[in-house]
């Protein structure tokens, strides 16, 4: 690659970072295209890696997509190609090489020797971003546990990098002294983290049970990272949730109460965003947070309509939903940022997803229609019951009004006959009075 080419690529990839006073790592990105992976998918994934790198606080200087027929066990991309890229990265004064693939600890060690600098894979990069953005106690516990599980088999290859507390990718991990001492210390720390996390999860579960007892429908906003979930929550509820044009700005769920046009309340939860190939360590560590999704009555699947590959985003999100047991939940596709989408693209998306709603959360466009559709879909979770309630059981009558909608009322010698619409989950509450 000529110096002119490198300079041109650098201008194209360099992120603008003006708010950091520390030296920013210069990063070189490597993607690998294997048989069965379309070139355009590999290129989009590599472009997404550049955004992730910028979010982590490093500067993507250049990138290369390597085409291989099979993974090479020692270096993933083959020693010849690795040596070629090592020469290039040294000429560009690169501090960290980031692979858009999952490397084994041995591959990572071998590549670090060849490149003479830190080598990080996609999983490590995302873990680093999560470490920076975990602001609550539960989030911090979840991230530290995931990072420890990732770093444990890699201790031998980390050298002194684990003891650094600088601005580099994965520099926020635990320090290293002796190998066995470190390994024992991390295992002990993991046991403690798991206990603390179990207590925090139990507290959060108590809160969820309390909300369930109130019989208020729960709606969870899910979607690809940076699709605009926090912006939508703010637009609908004035929640004042942090909104940044960066990936994974939100890690911890925020729950707010809204009312439908018929004045029935529901709870709306903002959740962590997903990406392609979200690391399994993170899904496991964040399972308690993602349970907000798995227990929802309705999923608002928010999609960035202006993205070049909205279908790919939808597939990536549904893959995670399947892993956490939420794939069968009622789902409403919502295309956000419609103000940035051309008319032809809008028509194409409408044809592909005829039940979808199109909005612009930032411009507050289409929100009334969205709330109406939420109400319509939540109605599907309701059942109609005819209740015979003795006059002495005013508490049951009050519960019928509180947890549902009374649509008919009669009186006879024995008591009141109410026709009510209540959530399916409330059916058992009124079972002894139901005809």
Beta strands, then each sheet from edge to edge (+ up, - down):
strand 1: 26-33
strand 2: 59-67
strand 3: 96-99
strand 4: 118-121
strand 5: 217-223
strand 6: 254-259
strand 7: 265-270
strand 8: 298-304
strand 9: 331-336
strand 10: 357-358
strand 11: 382-390
strand 12: 404-411
strand 13: 415-423
sheet 1: 2+ 1+ 3+ 4+
sheet 2: 6+ 7- 5- 8- 9- 10-
sheet 3: 11+ 13- 12+
end
